[in-house]
Amino acid sequence: SDLRCLREAAGHMAPEEMTVTVIRYIQDAMADSGKLARRTINGRIDVIKRMFLWAAERRLVPAAVHAEVDVVTPLKPGRSKAREPERVKPVEWEAIRATLPFMSRHLKSMVTVQWHTGMRSGELVRMRPCDIDRSGTVWTYEPSTHKTAHHGRSRIVAIGPSAQTILRPF
């Protein structure tokens, strides 16, 4: 679990003894192991920080303990020994083409549009004709919700001629 690293490294310590140094030690040990990707390590440290916030809110630990732990910064890309995960690559068209004959018309259309646009599955299934701007030669779709919306980012998906041909009947 996400808290196992805390228990293994500092399970013998009283909560009041938690410091930036202890949490950084745990963070560095995870990075040095080479087993975990940087994002995974950052996520686990974030769980530890949220646990101390939860405990401080309930007065199970002094607020100063949470403040101490909370200043640990996430590992930055290329600036630690933590490995970077390989980028997820698109499925080869040949693999998709081999499966298309076994799909219904709608599913075949969805898979093909997704392959042509790079759209995420959730964005695709929520897409409605009224959400697509068809005024230009390249259509655009701005999903109402998407994976990075909580960061204040917008997302616009370009829909080129191949995907347009598939979508037109719908």
C-alpha positions, 0 to 999 in steps of 0.5 A: 500500500501507499503507506507501507514505505512510511511504516517500514522506514519510520514505523518505530517513530512517534508521529511527533518525530516526523520531519522533512528529513524523514519524509525525504529519506523515504522519498529518496529510498523509493527513488534509489530502489529503481522499482517505482516511477517518479509519479508513483513516488510523488503519489505515495508521498502525497498520500503520506502528507494527506494522512498527516493532514487528516491526523492534524485535523482530528488533533491526533498529531500536532499541526506542526507535524503536518506543517513539517511533512507538507513542505516536502516537494515532489520529485521533478522530471529528470532531477532525481534517481527515480525512473521515468515511465515509458510514454504510452504509445498508440496501438498499431493500426494493424492490430486495430484493423484486425479486430474491426470485423468483430465489432458492431458498427457503432463500436467500429466507428468509435474505435476508428475515430479514437485512433484518428483523433487521439481522443480519450475514451471518456471524451469520445463516449460523451461527445454529442453532435452539438459539441462539435464545431463544424465551421472549419475544414478541421472540426473541433471538439472541446470536451465539457469535462476532461482529465486536466480540467481541474488544473484549469486547462482546456482541451480541444480535439481536432477532427480531420477528414478521416474522422469526419467521414466516420462521424457524418452519418451520426 
